Amino acid sequence: MATNAKERLLSAAERLFYEEGIRAVGIERILSESGVGRASFYRHFPSKDDVVVEVLRRRDGMWRAWLDGRIAVSERSPEELPLALFDGLAERFAAASFRGCAFINTMVETADPDSPAHHVAAEHKEKVIGVLDRLLAEGGYLDHEALARQLALLGDGAIVTALREGTPEAAVRARSVAEILLRTAEREPVSA
């Protein structure tokens, strides 16, 4: 029963934070939406900040699993596999429920770079860069770490632009720029 209450709290908080923002949603609202009592809330979480951190950690795992899935089903060549990020983003941007990036939104809302929530959000972004770095290294790109950071920058920019424009086209435009970066990047010589 306790696990069920914790899951209901996290599910309600995640949905509300993403739809309405962290600051706009108080504990009372989370309790009301989850159907969990105040005592149970405090048994699981000492504060709202602790809920935010756990929601972000959970969302990080789900987001990276989603990205791994997009990579796994991509028909792109190993050299172009990092572009699967932009293919997936185009799908996400087209969803009616798209409200930007929960991690970018958190960093904007918390503003304090020393806050635990900001740290978790920043860690997520570094993990995504790590995935891109691995793909680029496997694709034979020489300066793969710098290139991974450039692609992540394009992805984050596309997310913000898609939110502003309300269209998935930002992912298509970002993918076009990413394709140019990949074409012009130095790669390991191919053995004959």
Stockholm file with secondary structure:
# STOCKHOLM 1.0

chainA/1-192         MATNAKERLLSAAERLFYEEGIRAVGIERILSESGVGRASFYRHFPSKDDVVVEVLRRRDGMWRAWLDGRIAVSERSPEELPLALFDGLAERFAAASFRGCAFINTMVETADPDSPAHHVAAEHKEKVIGVLDRLLAEGGYLDHEALARQLALLGDGAIVTALREGTPEAAVRARSVAEILLRTAEREPVSA
#=GR chainA/1-192 SS CHHHHHHHHHHHHHHHHHHHCTTTCCHHHHHHHHTCCHHHHHHHCSSHHHHHHHHHHHHHHHHHHHHHHHHHHCCSCTTTGGGHHHHHHHHHHHSTTCCSCHHHHHHHHHCCTTSHHHHHHHHHHHHHHHHHHHHHHHTTBTTHHHHHHHHHHHHHHHHHHHHHHTSTHHHHHHHHHHHHHHHHSCBCCCCC
#=GC SS_cons         CHHHHHHHHHHHHHHHHHHHCTTTCCHHHHHHHHTCCHHHHHHHCSSHHHHHHHHHHHHHHHHHHHHHHHHHHCCSCTTTGGGHHHHHHHHHHHSTTCCSCHHHHHHHHHCCTTSHHHHHHHHHHHHHHHHHHHHHHHTTBTTHHHHHHHHHHHHHHHHHHHHHHTSTHHHHHHHHHHHHHHHHSCBCCCCC
//
